[in-house]
């Protein structure tokens, strides 16, 4: 028998057959642009046009490329060739228009088809579902059934998947159940489960899941995700363990993503470690996305050692992994580590993206290092990120938190297209600096010039501005405006700002009335600012009432005991103050130590009260003694009523003289030229006497002193403070 070479066989085939082979192979391999080029070449070189086999492939390529332009041209070409009534070609045209988001053209093609099959109807229904036109899809489904077509699982899957209305979804569930499709079509059952999960009805999803004889990885992932979404991580883990024991189901990356999100939600480190072990056993470690997720999981669970171990283990680190590690440090109180990691990233030559820069600037803002902030701004400009709005917003926030409102304003003015985040950042900057007038003026300017919807964040900034500036009437007006004019339900942060505003201004009856009218779940969060106000106004009776409320609600919060002890101290009730501190000690609670820092020539110097560990400690205390003499000559009198122990007045004054911010100021005066502005960062609220000390120091030294304490910024100049003693 004679064997012909393959080339001899294919050479005898028609040109159209050969081109169709090439078109099919190109399309099947995902080379959609090449598919269209092959057909164009065929038309130019052979004068042969396509057939009913060619055109569905070409329209599939147009759909994959979402090229409406090419699809429309090809449609015109098909009409010229007389394929109007070819059901396969017409269905492929319909599908192309649907995937190119041209529903009107898809419907026109569908309506002009003289003959329609189940595929045609399903394609049009899917088109409506893809465009979130669920009711139109439902109408078409009823029409299809009216014409006597058999409804299949394929018909319903798209409709159920697009459904976000529980009532409609339940009706669809009943329909597919009556048709007997649910038990025999697993993809449809999964779609029904997912519909219930999206609608928040986990019991509906579970009822479907429990009736399944066969369960795929999609089934397990859907139900596990449903429980995680409603916060029932325990049941999600139980299901996960049950799935691992089931035969024939292999875990995939999507499932691990869901389980990891559950670990983050629960904050359970033991669970997180177990899941990580499973990830390693399943061989998904080394995947960029998975490494990133595991790192974030450990960071959210507070285990930075494990997070760093995951990070260091990866040889080829992508920018997303670097960003996650930097963000983990920045968001959890390790700003210095975040900045150090950023410097290390820059040395690798890998280019940071806007998210990396934003996280780094956030760390810089927390640290309060203006010099480092300026270095990052310079880097941003050199690397073409200065016009990115996320970066610009972060720069505004950073400069405000580092004490330079002027630099923040400079960045703000340079933003050409401001979104709500940009405006909010600048408004919040004015708020924390006690510049309430500027904050409200900018808010009004935004309302006049922009058309976007306001959010909860900008109202928090406005209420904060009113609180720090004593604008009681404005604060009440904006709080009411949230609900009445913008339809927003106030959150805990808004109620907290309102109570803080009323308490600071001494409107205790109104503050109490406001708390009592709040939703019960919010009340527990807003007593603390009222207790702080009681300390400011030395309202011992109300302070005792508020403290009892707070200690019942949260007996482990140290600051509540400290505030109450200080209230007793201010009234000279030393016995009660001592008892309060004793209760705190007996419960194993320790007051957070106060510290202050000052940045000199790029180096941050940190001091605690009575600190003598600095290498220039002797000089610092000499400077402080000299300064105290000048302050007394200028009229400074120590406010000793906040000293926490029952001492003689002279001893009280001595204890106040060594507070951490005073040591930081003394070092700043020694280390900088006359007239240099000093920025002090303090972790706790400044006491009344140190506030007075700083006012007098600004007067006798001629310095501008900027102090960021645990509450806000104070600008001390020429013997007065920007807070106007309202703090």
VENCORNOR-V992342 format. One record per pair of residues at least 12 apart in sequence whose C-alpha atoms are under 7 Angstrom apart, sorted by the first residue. I is the first residue (numbers start at 1). J is the second residue. D is the distance in whole Angstrom. If there is no record, write none. Layout:
BEGIN
I/J/D  I/J/D
END
This chain:
BEGIN
16/48/7  20/54/6  23/35/5  23/38/7  24/57/7  27/57/7  27/61/7  32/61/5  32/65/7  35/58/7  35/61/7  36/58/7  52/89/6  55/89/6  56/89/6  56/92/5  59/71/6  59/92/6  59/93/6  59/96/6  60/92/7  60/96/7  62/96/7  63/96/5  63/99/6  63/100/6  66/99/7  66/100/5  67/100/7  68/100/6  71/96/7  85/113/7  85/114/7  87/115/7  87/116/7  91/120/5  94/106/5  94/109/6  94/110/7  95/123/6  98/127/5  103/127/7  118/149/7  121/144/7  122/155/5  125/137/5  125/140/7  126/158/5  129/158/6  129/159/6  129/162/5  132/162/6  134/159/7  134/162/7  134/163/6  137/159/7  153/181/6  153/185/7  153/188/6  157/188/5  157/191/6  160/172/7  160/191/6  160/192/6  160/195/7  161/191/6  161/195/6  163/195/7  164/195/7  164/198/7  164/199/6  165/199/7  166/199/6  169/195/7  173/192/7  183/212/7  190/218/7  190/219/6  193/205/4  193/208/6  193/222/7  194/222/6  197/226/5  202/226/6  202/227/7  205/223/7  206/223/7  216/249/7  217/249/6  217/250/7  217/251/7  220/243/7  221/255/5  224/236/5  224/239/7  225/258/6  228/262/6  233/262/6  233/266/7  260/297/6  263/297/7  264/297/5  264/300/6  264/301/6  267/300/7  267/301/5  268/301/6  269/301/6  272/297/7  272/298/7  276/294/7  292/321/5  292/324/7  295/307/5  295/310/6  295/311/7  296/324/7  299/328/6  319/352/6  323/355/7  323/356/5  326/338/5  326/341/7  326/342/7  326/359/7  326/360/7  327/359/5  330/359/7  330/362/6  330/363/5  335/363/4  335/364/6  335/366/6  335/367/6  336/367/7  338/360/7  338/363/6  339/360/6  339/363/7  342/360/7  354/390/7  354/391/6  357/391/7  358/390/7  358/391/6  358/394/5  361/373/7  361/394/6  361/395/7  361/398/6  362/394/7  362/398/6  364/398/7  365/398/4  365/401/5  365/402/6  368/401/6  368/402/4  368/681/7  369/402/6  369/599/7  370/402/5  371/602/6  392/411/7  393/421/7  393/422/5  393/425/6  395/408/7  396/408/5  396/411/6  396/412/7  396/425/6  396/426/6  397/425/6  397/429/7  400/429/5  403/679/7  403/706/7  424/458/5  427/439/5  427/442/7  427/443/7  427/461/6  428/461/5  431/461/6  431/464/6  431/465/4  431/468/7  432/465/7  432/712/5  432/713/6  433/712/6  433/713/5  433/714/7  434/465/6  434/468/5  434/469/6  434/713/7  434/722/7  434/723/6  436/465/5  436/466/6  436/469/5  439/462/7  439/465/7  440/462/7  460/493/7  460/494/6  463/475/6  463/497/6  463/498/7  464/497/6  466/501/7  467/497/7  467/500/6  467/501/4  468/727/7  469/723/7  469/726/7  470/501/7  470/505/6  470/726/7  472/501/7  472/502/7  492/522/6  495/526/7  496/526/5  496/529/7  499/511/5  499/526/7  499/529/7  499/530/6  500/529/5  500/530/6  503/530/6  503/533/5  504/533/5  524/553/7  527/546/6  527/550/7  531/543/6  531/546/6  531/547/7  532/563/7  535/563/7  535/566/7  535/567/5  538/567/6  538/570/7  538/571/7  540/567/6  540/568/7  543/564/7  547/560/7  547/564/7  558/589/6  558/590/7  558/591/6  561/580/6  561/581/7  561/584/7  565/577/4  565/580/6  565/581/7  566/642/6  566/644/7  569/641/7  569/642/6  569/644/6  570/641/5  570/642/5  574/646/6  594/608/6  594/683/6  594/684/6  595/607/6  595/608/5  595/660/6  595/682/6  595/683/6  596/608/7  596/660/5  596/661/5  596/664/6  596/680/7  596/681/6  596/682/4  596/683/7  597/664/6  597/680/6  597/681/5  597/682/7  598/664/6  598/668/7  598/679/6  598/680/5  598/681/7  607/660/5  607/663/7  607/664/6  608/660/5  609/658/6  609/659/4  609/660/4  610/658/5  610/659/6  620/663/7  620/666/6  620/667/6  623/666/6  624/666/6  631/696/6  631/697/7  636/696/7  638/653/6  638/689/6  639/688/7  639/689/5  640/652/6  640/653/6  675/702/7  675/703/5  676/703/7  677/703/6  677/704/5  677/705/6  678/704/7  678/705/5  678/706/6  679/705/6  679/706/5  679/707/6  680/706/6  680/707/5  680/708/6  681/707/6  681/708/5  681/709/6  682/708/6  682/709/5  682/710/6  683/709/6  683/710/5  684/709/6  684/710/4  685/709/5  685/710/5  685/711/6  686/709/6  694/716/7  695/716/6  695/719/4  695/720/5  695/721/6  696/719/5  698/716/6  698/717/5  698/718/5  698/719/5  699/717/7  699/718/4  699/719/4  702/718/6  703/717/7  704/716/6  704/717/5  705/717/7
END
